[in-house]
């Protein structure tokens, strides 16, 4: 007999790699977990695990059952959330994005939740490849990524652009590539690509590659990269969103450049899914807020 609960237990077991941790996560006994797996094997008439003491590996049937279970629950979540898809001011909002956009978008969404108590927000800060996996698995309805992707079963569309900023220590006295080379570069996940694009556009004759700059360190948290700059350890290139939300903003400065270069943000959803109207409203309201802020910097409208 089909029982979705057995599939759910199996998903958690594969995720944790442990009967004990699965029992703890599901607040059930370890023999209860074993029983769920055994019942699932009986239903499918295939062994799902190859047991080696307390450890196990998945059989071919087990791998296929796990893939099916993920799709099953992703479809279930999509159906559940589609029931209130027409509401503009209520429903769960499940999003994932890198820190560069999330540092401002997440507080904006919390403000919307305060204004409209019918909304709830589940937000994950993650790298692009993790966001893609989460959206495909149905953990999140919407992802925002910093690069255009070609991925089966995904719909990827450009959404918004933010200016890139060349940020240096507050006491930096130079304004050219030679002085930047002297202090070195602070990197993060998208740092090299952003810096290369900005420097190539503004110093076309002098710039060759980022390999000519001394590496002054790396952080996986884009929200922390400006602390290293504030301490005088080097320069970096971040989106204006990161600069505006940084607690070290007053201890760094942005160099004025002749050519504007932007980071394009893309929306990622499962192919064939329809984004609930509340997402459309929230995304457009956020873009309107950014449009007003960027116009204060003399930026022309840069929204896609």
Buried (B, 14 or more C-beta within 10 A) or exposed (E): EEEEEBBBBBBBBBEBEBBEBBBEBBEBEBEBBBBBBEBBBEBBEBBBBEEEEEEBEBBEBBEBBBEEBBBBBBEEBBEEBEEBBEBBBEBBBBBBBBBBBBBBBBEBBEEBBEEBEEBEBEBBBBBBEBBBBBBBBBBBBBBBBBEEBEEEEBBBEEBBBBBBBBBBBEEBEBEEBEBBBEBBBBBBBBBBBBBBBBBBBBBEEEBEEBEEBEEBBBBEEBBBBBBBBBEBBBBBBBBBBBBBBBEBBEBBBBBEBEEBBBBBBBBBBBEEBEBBBBBEBBBEEBBEEBBEBBEEEEBEEBBE
